[in-house]
């Protein structure tokens, strides 16, 4: 008679929390309760995060360069995490290289390396965990934003090639392979089609939610949304005798959690208070207020455009007023004030546009539809795009019979725009992603990293008032 070699493993996962800590004490309490239940029942439990746990919009993350987030993961007893783009490319090289110094969990990233091709000592391509008679490999991969990683001193490899190599290495050693993927739903589906050896893919990046998983061929795809709205659970029942794996998934909405972890809430509040104090460092004294308006010309937005132009050493600059969330009053301006009014993980960028392309961008930017556009993603942490603000550009408008203003003529440094000339345009990297402005998306680009928009703003204010 064959010995029963059957194990059930409960794998809990979060992704794309983005430093939204409002629900975190409830999440921790829930995880503590399920851990206690599984321990009492002598069941196996694993806890994983699939990246973008940090986001520098939050004062705690900004002040601690993400290390406060790692403390929270430690306290919640995570077993392993992978990194997302917010860990990978919104921190400087040194900040990322030291982010997990005190982590009590494994950091699984198979496709990120130092420039010389070596793997950081704190990073593992995979881990193998043993549960009774069963072994499971967990592989981690992150979205390969090659240009940005290289500017920060990293090398990033193709995740598909990486996973192919690791599957070949691991398939005969383990009973199941689970992929921690901060690639997004489209690449997750492609992975499932290409690699039927993957038992499950725990996904992130695109903030998708699969309430009961999504089966693609032999692989079960999982996703738990964003901002800790959900905790996901993947249950694997593995029978070694017949080499069968039963995979089931569900998500638990955190709004249904009634209780909080009191200790987590207390500690989180204390850490936020410490972060606020750390960000109270004075930057400059303003002799007069800097007013901003999302839909009308304002001195603060104009100053930001001028700062971008100087920083990038460009011909002109353009930036949407919506990136500034408030005015600055007269008096002392702190690091926290700058962070509060410009919290986005957005970097300066220079693009090269022919006059004809620049004209199209300006015409699109001046539409009411673009000004009122509510943007999600691309690093933007504001509410609305707002009016485009320029440095070195003058726009002459006329009111038509429909009562709407239309662009009549465009001047670059008081000269009519030359449609054949190439202009160096200082702007922000979010305009180079997606298709907000197709001409910018297709243009030759130069990114400035690791400095963010708020760093440029602080630099300009210091130069003006000190």
Residue, then its C-alpha position, 0 to 999 in steps of 0.5 A: x500500500x502506498x503511503x499517503x503523500x498529500x499536503x495542503x498549503x495555504x498561500x496568502x498574498x498582497x500586492x500593490x499596497x502602495x503605502x496605503x496604510x489605512x487598512x493595514x491594521x485590519x489586514x494584519x489582524x486578519x493574517x494573525x487570525x488565519x495564522x493562528x487557525x492554521x497553526x491550531x489545525x497543523x496546516x501549512x501557511x505562507x505569506x507573500x507580497x508581490x511588489x509595490x508595497x512602498x510608494x513615496x507619496x506617503x510621508x512614512x515611506x518618503x522619510x524612511x526611504x521605504x525602510x518603514x515599510x519593511x518594518x511593517x512587513x517584518x511585523x506581519x511575518x511575511x515569508x517572502x516578497x518580490x519588488x515592483x517598479x516603486x521599489x525598483x526605480x523610485x529609490x536611488x541605487x543605494x536606497x534600494x541596495x540597503x532597503x532590505x538590510x533588516x528584512x526578516x523575509x526573503x526577497x525574490x527577484x530573478x531578473x535584476x542585477x548589478x551593472x556587472x551582472x552579479x546578483x545582490x546578496x540580499x536578492x534570491x532568484x527563487x526559494x524552495x520551501x518544504x511542506x512535509x513531503x512536498x517541495x514548492x519553488x517560488x520564483x520572483x520577477x519584476x517589470x523590466x523598465x530597462x532604461x530606468x534601471x540602467x540610469x540607476x545603475x542596475x541591469x534588468x533581464x527579460x523575465x520570460x527568458x529568466x523564467x524559462x531558465x529557472x523552470x528548466x532548473x527547477x522542474x525535476x526538483x520540486x512538486x509545484x512552481x509558483x511565480x511571484x510576478x510584478x509584470x501585469x495581467x497581459x504578461x501573466x497570461x503570456x507566461x501561463x501560455x508559454x510555461x504550463x509547468x507553472x502551477x500558479x502565478x501571483x500577479x500585481x502591477x496592473x491592480x487586477x482582481x481575480x475573485x476565484x483566480x483565472x485559469x489559463x491552460x494548466x496555470x491558475x492566475x491570482x490577483x488581489x487588486x491594490x491599496x490593501x482592498x483585498x488579501x488573496x489566498x491560493x490553496x494548493x493540495x499536492x498529491x505526490x503519489x499521482x503527481x496531481x496538484x489541485x489549485x484554488x483561489x479566492x480574495x477576501x475584501x478587507x472592508x469585511x474585516x471588523x477588527x484591527x491589530x491594536x499594536x500595529x495601529x499604535x506602531x504605525x501612528x508612531x512611525x508616521x509621527x516620526x516621519x512627519x518630524x523628520x520631514x519638518x526640515x526647513x528648505x527655504x523661507x518664502x518672503x511672499x506666498x506662491x499661489x497656484x491654480x489648476x485652471x488659470x495662470x499662476x506664479x507657482x506653476x510658472x516657477x515649476x516650468x522654469x525650474x524644469x527648463x533650467x534643470x534639463x537645460x532645454x529650449x522650452x518646458x511644459x508641465x501640467x498645473x495639476x502636479x502641484x496640489x496646493x499653494x505655498x504660504x509665506x514663511x518657512x517651507x519644509x521638506x514635508x511641505x514640498x512633499x505634500x504639494x508634490x508627492x508624485x514619484x515623477x522624474x524630470x525628462x527631456x524630449x526632442x520634438x519637431x515643431x510640427x509635433x510640438x504644435x500637436x502636443x500644445x493643441x491637445x494640451x489646450x483642450x478642455x478635455x485634457x485639462x479636466x482629465x483625471x489621471x490614474x497611474x503613470x506616477x501621478x498622485x494628484x486629482x486632475x491634469x489641469x492647465x499646461x504651463x510653459x516656459x519659453x512658449x507663448x500662445x495666442x488665442x481667439x474666441x470663436x463663434x461657439x464661445x470657445x477659445x482656440x489656439x491661433x498662433x504659437x511662439x517659441x521665445x517670441x518667434x513663430x514656431x518653426x515646424x521643421x526645427x527640433x526643440x528640446x522640451x523639458x517635461x515630466x516622465x509621465x508624458x512619455x508613458x502610455x498615449x496621453x501625448x503620442x508625439x511625446x511617447x514616440x520621441x527621443x527621450x532623456x530621463x533625469x534620475x533619481x531626482x524627482x519633480x519635488x527635488x527640482x522644485x526644492x532646488x529652484x526655491x533654494x536658488x531663488x531665496x537663499 
